[in-house]
């Protein structure tokens, strides 16, 4: 399957005061089954010229024609991005399932420890009650994400150009798959997040209806719960989806939440502490950079945000 790396910007043009879309596409890991994708582009004269010259001055008819074609191609790109990530996860999940089955079958009655009254009253501190491969918190070494220490994670992950910290999107790829992503794979996740990042308007209405002195975390939790109607898992569950396929709609919900949470958090901050002066998102920035932008805080806060998102992403599935 081809992996598509797409960047979309909207430069202003003087001619007819129209906005033209500059779409640069890079394909890699070519597969014959997807070669016709790029052929579709080259068959269109206007698009072929558009890709070569980057920015065109168009009349109204040409602009409308290209806009229509771009919408079709953009949808195809998005489908390929999602399919690539799901394909990767499906391979991983199918490989993990036999291990879990064997663990249950051969060691299902093995005790993992004893629980004391002190632990119960103390909030279940130190009680082993779940399994996870995502992270491990060592009392001496610190946290490991998919087996990598924090310094190793920061060293190995692809970095945002001009920044010291890596892409948060690349780190989430690591959490999902257990693999260090290439730069292209990190950008693939970044593009997928940009497609999903639009927060439903009713979420902001709910937040504005809350008392201004509400705690930020209460507002944050309320915004998340308010989006329950958007849940893909809830729809599939009500349709009777098999438990073996739960992971797919749960992935959809996770991607949607991840992509929307930075804007929700920044909105709450600006609404409560900056007189409601909301800064719209910048579609050209990565997650950490966009969060800093929406918060209205200058560099190096963008790198602080990237590091913060990574460090607080997962603590033994917590």
C-alpha positions as CSV (number, residue, x, y, z in Angstrom):
1,X,0.0,0.0,0.0
2,X,1.3,3.4,-0.9
3,X,1.9,5.8,2.0
4,X,1.0,9.4,1.2
5,X,2.7,12.4,2.6
6,X,0.6,15.5,2.0
7,X,1.0,19.1,2.8
8,X,-1.8,21.6,2.2
9,X,-1.5,25.3,2.4
10,X,-3.7,28.2,1.2
11,X,-1.7,31.0,-0.2
12,X,-3.6,34.2,-1.2
13,X,-3.6,35.2,-4.8
14,X,-4.0,38.6,-6.4
15,X,-5.8,37.4,-9.4
16,X,-9.6,37.5,-8.8
17,X,-8.9,37.5,-5.1
18,X,-9.2,33.8,-5.0
19,X,-7.4,31.3,-2.7
20,X,-5.7,28.6,-4.6
21,X,-4.6,25.4,-3.0
22,X,-1.1,24.2,-3.2
23,X,-0.9,20.4,-2.7
24,X,2.5,18.7,-2.7
25,X,2.3,14.9,-2.7
26,X,5.2,12.6,-2.1
27,X,4.8,8.9,-2.5
28,X,7.1,6.2,-1.2
29,X,7.1,2.4,-0.6
30,X,5.5,2.1,-4.1
31,X,3.1,-0.7,-4.6
32,X,1.6,-1.6,-8.1
33,X,-1.9,-1.8,-6.6
34,X,-1.7,1.9,-5.9
35,X,0.2,3.3,-8.9
36,X,-3.0,4.3,-10.6
37,X,-3.5,6.9,-7.8
38,X,-0.7,9.1,-9.1
39,X,-1.7,8.4,-12.7
40,X,-5.1,9.9,-11.9
41,X,-3.4,13.1,-11.1
42,X,-1.2,13.2,-14.2
43,X,-4.2,12.6,-16.5
44,X,-5.7,15.9,-15.4
45,X,-4.0,18.7,-17.4
46,X,-4.7,21.5,-14.9
47,X,-3.6,19.4,-11.9
48,X,-0.4,18.3,-13.6
49,X,0.5,21.9,-14.3
50,X,-0.6,22.8,-10.8
51,X,1.7,20.4,-9.1
52,X,4.7,21.4,-11.3
53,X,4.3,25.2,-10.9
54,X,3.0,25.1,-7.3
55,X,0.9,28.2,-7.5
56,X,-1.4,29.1,-10.4
57,X,-3.4,32.2,-11.3
58,X,-6.8,30.8,-12.3
59,X,-10.0,32.0,-13.7
60,X,-13.3,31.1,-12.0
61,X,-14.0,28.1,-14.1
62,X,-10.6,26.6,-13.7
63,X,-10.6,27.3,-10.0
64,X,-13.9,25.5,-9.5
65,X,-12.8,22.6,-11.6
66,X,-9.5,22.2,-9.6
67,X,-11.3,22.6,-6.3
68,X,-13.6,19.7,-7.2
69,X,-10.7,17.5,-8.3
70,X,-8.7,18.4,-5.2
71,X,-11.6,17.4,-2.9
72,X,-11.7,14.0,-4.6
73,X,-7.9,13.5,-4.3
74,X,-7.8,14.8,-0.7
75,X,-10.4,12.2,0.3
76,X,-8.4,9.5,-1.4
77,X,-5.3,10.6,0.4
78,X,-7.1,10.5,3.8
79,X,-8.4,7.0,3.1
80,X,-4.9,5.8,2.3
81,X,-3.4,7.4,5.5
82,X,-6.1,5.7,7.8
83,X,-5.8,2.4,6.0
84,X,-2.0,2.4,6.4
85,X,-2.2,3.0,10.1
86,X,-5.0,0.4,10.6
87,X,-3.1,-2.1,8.5
88,X,0.0,-1.7,10.7
89,X,-2.1,-2.1,13.9
90,X,-4.0,-5.1,12.5
91,X,-0.7,-6.9,11.9
92,X,0.5,-6.1,15.4
93,X,-2.8,-7.1,17.1
94,X,-2.9,-10.4,15.3
95,X,0.6,-11.1,16.5
96,X,-0.2,-10.2,20.1
97,X,-3.4,-12.2,20.4
98,X,-1.9,-15.7,20.5
99,X,0.4,-14.5,23.4
100,X,-2.6,-13.3,25.4
101,X,-4.6,-16.5,24.6
102,X,-1.6,-18.6,25.8
103,X,-1.3,-16.5,29.0
104,X,-4.9,-17.0,29.9
105,X,-4.9,-20.7,29.0
106,X,-1.6,-21.7,30.7
107,X,-1.3,-19.2,33.6
108,X,-4.9,-18.0,34.1
109,X,-5.0,-19.3,37.8
110,X,-1.6,-17.9,38.8
111,X,-1.7,-15.3,41.5
112,X,0.0,-12.1,40.8
113,X,0.1,-10.9,44.5
114,X,-1.7,-10.3,47.7
115,X,-3.7,-7.2,48.7
116,X,-3.6,-5.7,52.2
117,X,-6.1,-3.6,54.0
118,X,-3.5,-0.8,53.9
119,X,-3.4,-0.9,50.1
120,X,-7.2,-0.9,49.8
121,X,-7.5,2.2,52.1
122,X,-4.6,3.8,50.4
123,X,-6.2,3.9,47.0
124,X,-5.0,0.5,45.7
125,X,-1.4,1.7,45.8
126,X,0.9,-1.0,44.5
127,X,-1.8,-3.4,43.5
128,X,-1.2,-5.2,40.3
129,X,-4.5,-5.2,38.4
130,X,-3.8,-4.9,34.7
131,X,-1.3,-5.8,32.0
132,X,0.3,-3.4,29.6
133,X,3.0,-3.3,27.0
134,X,2.9,0.5,26.5
135,X,4.8,1.8,29.4
136,X,6.5,0.7,32.6
137,X,7.3,2.9,35.6
138,X,10.5,1.8,37.3
139,X,11.1,3.3,40.7
140,X,14.9,3.8,40.0
141,X,15.2,4.1,36.2
142,X,12.0,6.1,35.6
143,X,9.4,5.5,32.9
144,X,9.9,3.5,29.8
145,X,7.7,3.8,26.7
146,X,7.5,0.6,24.7
147,X,10.8,-0.4,26.3
148,X,12.6,3.0,25.6
149,X,13.7,5.4,28.3
150,X,12.8,9.0,28.0
151,X,16.3,10.0,26.7
152,X,16.1,7.2,24.1
153,X,12.7,8.3,23.0
154,X,13.8,11.9,22.5
155,X,16.9,10.8,20.6
156,X,15.2,8.3,18.3
157,X,12.0,10.0,17.3
158,X,11.9,12.3,14.2
159,X,12.2,15.9,15.3
160,X,10.1,18.9,14.1
161,X,12.2,21.0,11.8
162,X,13.9,23.8,13.8
163,X,12.9,22.3,17.1
164,X,14.7,20.3,19.8
165,X,11.8,18.0,20.6
166,X,10.3,15.3,18.4
167,X,6.8,15.2,16.8
168,X,4.2,14.2,19.4
169,X,2.4,12.5,16.5
170,X,5.5,10.3,16.0
171,X,5.5,9.4,19.6
172,X,1.8,8.4,19.5
173,X,2.8,6.2,16.6
174,X,5.3,4.5,18.9
175,X,2.7,4.0,21.6
176,X,0.3,2.5,19.2
177,X,2.6,0.2,17.3
178,X,5.7,-0.3,19.4
179,X,7.9,0.8,16.5
180,X,10.0,3.9,16.1
181,X,8.4,5.8,13.2
182,X,10.2,7.2,10.2
183,X,9.8,10.8,9.5
184,X,7.2,10.0,6.8
185,X,5.2,7.8,9.3
186,X,5.3,10.6,11.9
187,X,4.0,13.1,9.2
188,X,1.4,10.6,8.2
189,X,-0.1,10.7,11.7
190,X,0.3,14.5,11.8
191,X,-1.8,14.8,8.6
192,X,-4.4,12.4,10.0
193,X,-4.7,14.5,13.1
194,X,-5.1,17.7,11.1
195,X,-8.0,16.1,9.2
196,X,-9.8,15.1,12.5
197,X,-9.0,18.2,14.6
198,X,-12.2,20.2,14.1
199,X,-14.0,20.4,17.5
200,X,-17.8,20.3,17.2
201,X,-19.2,23.8,17.9
202,X,-21.6,22.6,20.6
203,X,-18.5,21.7,22.7
204,X,-17.5,25.4,23.0
205,X,-21.2,26.3,23.7
206,X,-21.2,23.9,26.6
207,X,-17.9,25.3,28.0
208,X,-19.2,28.9,27.6
209,X,-22.3,28.0,29.5
210,X,-20.3,26.8,32.5
211,X,-19.5,29.3,35.4
212,X,-16.3,31.2,34.6
213,X,-14.8,30.1,37.9
214,X,-15.2,26.4,37.1
215,X,-12.0,24.4,37.5
216,X,-10.1,23.9,34.2
217,X,-10.1,20.1,34.6
218,X,-13.8,20.1,35.2
219,X,-14.3,22.0,32.0
220,X,-11.9,19.7,30.2
221,X,-13.7,16.6,31.4
222,X,-17.0,18.1,30.5
223,X,-15.9,18.8,26.9
224,X,-14.8,15.2,26.5
225,X,-18.0,13.7,27.9
226,X,-20.0,16.1,25.7
227,X,-18.5,14.6,22.6
228,X,-19.9,11.1,23.4
229,X,-22.4,11.4,20.6
230,X,-19.4,11.5,18.2
231,X,-18.2,8.1,19.4
232,X,-17.6,5.6,16.6
233,X,-17.3,2.8,19.2
234,X,-20.7,3.6,20.7
235,X,-22.3,3.4,17.3
236,X,-20.5,0.1,16.4
237,X,-21.3,-1.4,19.8
238,X,-25.0,-0.7,19.4
239,X,-24.8,-2.4,16.0
240,X,-23.4,-5.5,17.7
241,X,-19.8,-5.4,16.6
242,X,-17.7,-8.5,17.5
243,X,-15.3,-8.1,20.5
244,X,-12.5,-9.1,18.3
245,X,-13.0,-6.0,16.3
246,X,-13.4,-3.5,19.2
247,X,-10.0,-2.1,18.6
248,X,-10.9,-0.5,15.2
249,X,-13.7,1.9,16.4
250,X,-11.7,2.5,19.6
251,X,-8.8,3.6,17.4
252,X,-11.1,6.0,15.6
253,X,-12.3,7.5,18.9
254,X,-8.7,7.7,20.2
255,X,-7.5,9.5,17.0
256,X,-10.5,11.9,17.2
257,X,-9.9,12.7,20.8
258,X,-6.1,13.1,20.5
259,X,-6.5,15.5,17.6
260,X,-9.1,17.7,19.3
261,X,-7.8,17.9,22.9
262,X,-5.2,20.6,22.3
263,X,-7.7,23.1,20.9
264,X,-10.1,22.3,23.7
265,X,-7.4,22.8,26.3
266,X,-6.2,26.1,24.7
267,X,-9.8,27.3,24.4
268,X,-10.3,26.8,28.2
269,X,-7.1,28.6,29.0
270,X,-7.9,31.6,26.8
271,X,-11.6,31.7,27.9
272,X,-10.7,31.7,31.6
273,X,-7.5,33.6,31.8
274,X,-7.2,35.7,28.7
275,X,-10.6,37.4,28.6
276,X,-12.0,35.0,26.1
277,X,-9.6,36.1,23.4
278,X,-9.5,32.9,21.4
279,X,-6.7,32.1,18.9
280,X,-7.8,29.9,16.0
281,X,-5.6,26.9,15.2
282,X,-2.9,27.0,12.5
283,X,-3.2,24.1,10.1
284,X,0.4,24.2,9.1
285,X,1.8,23.4,12.6
286,X,2.3,20.1,14.3
287,X,0.4,19.3,17.5
288,X,2.9,20.8,20.0
289,X,3.5,23.9,17.9
290,X,-0.2,24.4,17.2
291,X,-1.0,24.1,20.9
292,X,1.6,26.8,21.8
293,X,0.2,29.0,19.1
294,X,-3.4,28.6,20.4
295,X,-2.2,29.3,23.9
296,X,-0.6,32.5,22.7
297,X,2.8,31.7,24.2
298,X,6.0,32.3,22.3
299,X,9.0,29.9,21.7
300,X,10.3,27.8,23.3
301,X,6.9,26.9,24.7
302,X,6.2,24.8,21.6
303,X,9.1,22.5,22.6
304,X,7.9,22.6,26.2
305,X,4.4,21.5,25.0
306,X,5.9,18.7,22.9
307,X,7.9,17.4,25.8
308,X,5.0,17.7,28.2
309,X,2.6,15.8,25.9
310,X,5.2,13.0,25.6
311,X,6.0,12.7,29.4
312,X,2.4,12.6,30.4
313,X,1.1,10.4,27.6
314,X,0.9,7.1,29.5
315,X,1.9,5.8,32.9
316,X,1.4,2.1,32.9
317,X,-1.9,2.6,31.0
318,X,-2.9,5.3,33.4
